[in-house]
């Protein structure tokens, strides 16, 4: 069985930070590819530790967009 999840990668200084949205699992790497591989491994370990019952998976469309909001202060 293959699980489908949403991964978001952001750059933070010298690291790429990869985040699995549905599970809240986070990993990092010095390259995008390393961050992807580390996140895949972290998600696999998460699923081994906590099981696969009732795990939310991505089944729909993903829409990413820049969000601007007013910040007072």
Secondary structure, 3 states (H helix, E strand, C coil): CCCCCCEEEEEECCEEEEEECCCCEEEEECCHHHHHHHHHHHHHHHHHHHCCCCCCCCCCCCCCCCCCCCCCC
